[in-house]
Amino acid sequence: MLIAERDADDAGAVSEVVLDVAPPTPVVMVARCRAGLETLLAGELHDIGLQVDRLGPGLVRTTLAGPLVSLMAARTMLTAGAMVELHPERSRDAAASKDALAHQIAEAIARPEVLALLTAWTRGPIRWRLDFERGGHRRALVWAAAARTRELAPVLRNQPRASTWEFVVTADEQHLELRPHRYTDTRFTWRVADVPAASHPTIAAALARVAGAVAGEHVWDPFCGSGAELCERGRLGAAHLHGTDLDERALAATRQNLSAARLIATLTQADALAHPPPPPGFGLIITNPPLGRRLRGDAGALLERFAARVPSMLAPGGRLVWITPSPDRTGPVLRDAGLALGYARDIDLGGYEARLERWNRPAPHATAKAANRGKPGRR
Ligand SMILES: C[S@@+](CC[C@H](N)C(=O)[O-])C[C@H]1O[C@@H](n2cnc3c(N)ncnc32)[C@H](O)[C@@H]1O
């Protein structure tokens, strides 16, 4: 019976997570992001009126009383899931055996409040699959959990290949995270073209959020690749967008993505180390540059040389928001040229770390004020 259910080819029956319906009762949700972006994600959730009650590496916890749509709009978020306790009354040791865990998973899924939530948030059959935060297939465990769930909640369908929901056992095996799997994600519809080293869109969104927007400013991505940062900054408000890249295929990808985002930009095939700024300079330089993983040669040296150019490229009051793989090399160059570090976070770029930074070029009045503060006789 279970085999027939898992192999059933009824994908024709539409099944998707409903984003515009409130849960029957408020639900604890965990939103996940790349490690290092949690304060930015928490800021996004705060902006949409959600209270964050816990932050951890790569995760933010909140309670949702309204529809999922607001939460799923957070641009720095990778996934979100409703948290269900697996075995509140048992100790960790009691969960050690495979069968015990399988039963706890099934019992958690079949709880009336969990079924009510899944029913409210699913249009069509409720299809699910089981995954593990720690990875691995653990087939015997999955099979046992699916068989037991079928007994307890026959309305649910364990159909891994067409699942509407992913139920993820957390690394500590204390919770099950119910993650929407099949739904319409409208956040990055501009992403129609790619390059091999394209920024993950949540990283581009993080850069744009750290940058903010000054209306009408000139914005430059010197290493624009597929234009993810230009698209994300462009959607924050009016700007003159400029992109350069050595590779004309990258510029073609940027052109397609900007067009999907309904943005226009000046795109130039040029070396970032030689491109001239428009007078009086760029208000914002925003970029996820080559980090050395695909670049032949020394990315640190390229970025040091680029950093040396930045102060003369920025308008007074302008800012550089970027990711640097070697902050110990690029930081002194920027600082010695008079820029001030306003934001720095080490972030996980998928198995390796780099630093997201914002540097500010002081505006003249800020410089004058600072100088005046030091003069005797002035208050
Ligand atoms: C990490 S990718 C950029 C990814 C981009 N943020 C995106 O979302 O697609 C780096 C890009 O820098 C370009 N590049 C490398 N050296 C360059 C240079 N000296 N001047 C301009 N572009 C360069 C590469 O062709 C590549 O497209």
The ligand as an SDF file (V2000), in Angstrom:
LIG
                    3D

 27 29  0  0  0  0  0  0  0  0999 V2000
   31.6800   36.4840   -8.6460 C   0  0  0  0  0  0  0  0  0  0  0  0
   31.3310   36.9720  -10.2760 S   0  0  0  0  0  0  0  0  0  0  0  0
   30.1010   38.1900  -10.0480 C   0  0  0  0  0  0  0  0  0  0  0  0
   28.8270   37.6050   -9.6690 C   0  0  0  0  0  0  0  0  0  0  0  0
   27.7240   38.5880   -9.7450 C   0  0  0  0  0  0  0  0  0  0  0  0
   27.5740   39.2900   -8.4890 N   0  0  0  0  0  0  0  0  0  0  0  0
   26.4340   37.8540  -10.1030 C   0  0  0  0  0  0  0  0  0  0  0  0
   25.5060   37.8760   -9.3210 O   0  0  0  0  0  0  0  0  0  0  0  0
   26.3900   37.2100  -11.1380 O   0  0  0  0  0  0  0  0  0  0  0  0
   32.7330   37.9440  -10.6950 C   0  0  0  0  0  0  0  0  0  0  0  0
   32.6840   38.5600  -12.0800 C   0  0  0  0  0  0  0  0  0  0  0  0
   33.8080   39.4290  -12.1790 O   0  0  0  0  0  0  0  0  0  0  0  0
   34.2590   39.4280  -13.5180 C   0  0  0  0  0  0  0  0  0  0  0  0
   35.6480   39.9550  -13.5090 N   0  0  0  0  0  0  0  0  0  0  0  0
   36.7880   39.3210  -13.1070 C   0  0  0  0  0  0  0  0  0  0  0  0
   37.8350   40.1790  -13.1620 N   0  0  0  0  0  0  0  0  0  0  0  0
   37.3500   41.3730  -13.5950 C   0  0  0  0  0  0  0  0  0  0  0  0
   37.9230   42.6500  -13.8220 C   0  0  0  0  0  0  0  0  0  0  0  0
   39.2310   42.8890  -13.6400 N   0  0  0  0  0  0  0  0  0  0  0  0
   37.1200   43.6550  -14.2580 N   0  0  0  0  0  0  0  0  0  0  0  0
   35.7830   43.4440  -14.4460 C   0  0  0  0  0  0  0  0  0  0  0  0
   35.1960   42.2500  -14.2580 N   0  0  0  0  0  0  0  0  0  0  0  0
   35.9570   41.2250  -13.8260 C   0  0  0  0  0  0  0  0  0  0  0  0
   34.0840   38.0000  -13.9660 C   0  0  0  0  0  0  0  0  0  0  0  0
   33.9660   37.9300  -15.3720 O   0  0  0  0  0  0  0  0  0  0  0  0
   32.7790   37.5900  -13.2220 C   0  0  0  0  0  0  0  0  0  0  0  0
   31.6520   37.7400  -14.0680 O   0  0  0  0  0  0  0  0  0  0  0  0
  1  2  1  0
  2  3  1  0
  2 10  1  0
  3  4  1  0
  4  5  1  0
  5  6  1  0
  5  7  1  0
  7  8  2  0
  7  9  1  0
 10 11  1  0
 11 12  1  0
 11 26  1  0
 12 13  1  0
 13 14  1  0
 13 24  1  0
 14 15  1  0
 14 23  1  0
 15 16  2  0
 16 17  1  0
 17 18  1  0
 17 23  2  0
 18 19  1  0
 18 20  2  0
 20 21  1  0
 21 22  2  0
 22 23  1  0
 24 25  1  0
 24 26  1  0
 26 27  1  0
M  CHG  2   2   1   9  -1
M  END
$$$$
